[in-house]
Amino acid sequence: MDKIRVAIDGPGGAGKSTVAKAMAKRFGFIYVDTGAIYRTVGLRVRRAEANPKSAEEVEPLLADTKIEMKYDESGSQRMFLNGEDVSDAIRTPEMSMYASDVSALPVVRAFLLDMQRAMARENSVVMDGRDIGTVVLPSAEVKIFLTATPEERARRRYLELQAKGTECTFEQVLADMNLRDKNDSERATAPLKQAEDAVLVDTTELDLEASQNAVAALIEKRMQA
C-alpha cells in the first residue's frame, strides 16, 4: 500500500496528540495535529478582537491569514501564523475555547479542509482531531476513536497545564472540558462523533504505553492486510 492515512478522533484530553505523535514516529508517517491548526485560527481571531462565534467577523480575517505547519529537528510540529511561530501561544485554555468556537464555523472549516487533505494526499499521515474520520478523511485506511472518562481526561490536562506553569484548578479544567465536549458534540457543522467504521479505544484504565500499543496493533493489522 503506497500511503496509509490514520484518523484518530476523540474529545480533548483523551491522549490523541500524544498517541498520534508516537504512531507517526513508530511507522515513519507525518503527524498532523489539526487541533493546533484551529487553535492558530483562534489566536488570529483573538488578536483581532473579533467574536470567534461570528462568521461575519471571522471570515474577513481569513483572507490575510497564512498558516504553516513545520517540523523542527526533533520532528515536533510547529505552528506558524503569518510567519510567526505561535506553537506555545496557542497552548492555553483560552485558545482551546477559541478553537472550539471557530471550528464550529463552516467558513473556517472550508478554509482549512484543503490544507488538511493535501497533506494526506502527499504523505502517509497520522491525523488527529474531532472530525477526521467522518469529514476530513472519510476514506482513511485506519479510523480510531480515542476516549476516556471526562474526569480522567481533565486530570491529564490539569497535570499537563501544571507542568507548563499555567495557573488553574482541576475543577476549572473539568468544567472547561465538559463545556468544550458539549460544544463540539452539538455543533451543526462536523460535530464530534465516532465514525461508523472507527474502532473505539477507551484509555481510561490504560497507561501511555498500553494506549500506544493498542493503537499500533490496529495500524499494523491494516498494513498487513
Secondary structure, 3 states (H helix, E strand, C coil): CCCCEEEEECCCCCCHHHHHHHHHHHHCCEEEEHHHHHHHHHHHHHHCCCCCCCHHHHHHHHCCCCEEEEECCCCCEEEEECCEECCCCCCCHHHHHHHHHHHCCHHHHHHHHHHHHHHHHHCCEEEEECCHHHHHCCCCCEEEEEECCHHHHHHHHHHHHHHCCCCCCHHHHHHHHHHHHHHHHHCCCCCCCCCCCCEEEECCCCCHHHHHHHHHHHHHHHHCC
